[in-house]
Amino acid sequence: MPGTQVQVVPGERCLLLRARLDALQRALAKEPLTAMAPPILFLDYDGVLHPAEAIRTYARGIVLPDGVPGRLFMHADSLVRVLEPHPEVRIVLSTSWVQHLDYYRAKKRLPESLQARVIGATWHSHKNAKEWETLTRYLEILTYVDRHNLGLRWLAIDDNADGWPDVQRDKLVHTRSMAGLGDAVVQEELADKLYLLTGGKLHEYSFILRFDNVPEGDADALVESLAKAGCTDALVGIGAISRGLLALSFTRDARSGEAAVGRAIADVKRAVPSARLLEIVHQ
């Protein structure tokens, strides 16, 4: 839900937050204090469990914006199904719903089986709201990770990837705001990453994807966009971009070859929406 509007952070505050981010990123190298610490899924609501960003109204309470198809929490059952093989996973709410409602009321909006997994939230009522609004979702999560010494035993699902560094993108399941967990490819990615988080081992798959209908432009910018979309495990062939062609050679870990290819196609489409798949070559 929309948050409080705040002024631009002064330069000194930016430096302070950057120093804090660097310190918290170093905390990711820590091991959990105990091997019994449960793996954590940081859960956003808007753009994950339902389309778009919900709004709060006086007459109707919290609703989806006019014209947005669907209903609130329409994809919650999909999350229940993906989590079912992993009873040890706990949920921490990383959603603005907690800030605007409070922790208990935000938690109550989930199905009972998900409520039973929730152990906390990144937002706390004693936080300075204006300072909180300047933090990226990644920094909000990293603050919780550091405070609770989670080490690497966590994963996040969110439609907001702002501020998320490439080196930590494997910790994020990035959804499209209008699709959320209704996207079967996103469900498969979440299942893969939960499987790995809880001790499973993925298999390596190598394949080439070829696309056409790729807009002409700056090749470096295209490579950067592909990396931000999750294609950091691909070698990008850019020689034919001037003719609207693109080839990527992937080496990707997944539970199955189908899941690996499906996720890779989705990542490319996220970076280049107009791209049209021509060929899949398994290696």
Secondary structure, 3 states (H helix, E strand, C coil): CCCCCCCCCCHHHHHHHHHHHHHHHHHHHCCCCCCCCCCEEEECCECCCECCCCEEECCCEEECCCCCCCCCCCCHHHHHHHHCCCCCCEEEECCHHHHHHCHHHHHHCCCHHHHCCEEEECCCCCCCHHHHHCCCHHHHHHHHHHHCCCCCCEEEEECCCCCCCHHHHHHEEECCCCCHHHCHHHHHHHHHHHHHHCCCCCEEEEEEEEEECCCCCCHHHHHHHHHHCCCCCEEEECCCHHHCCEEEEEEEEECCHHHHHHHHHHHHHHHCCCCEEEEEEEC
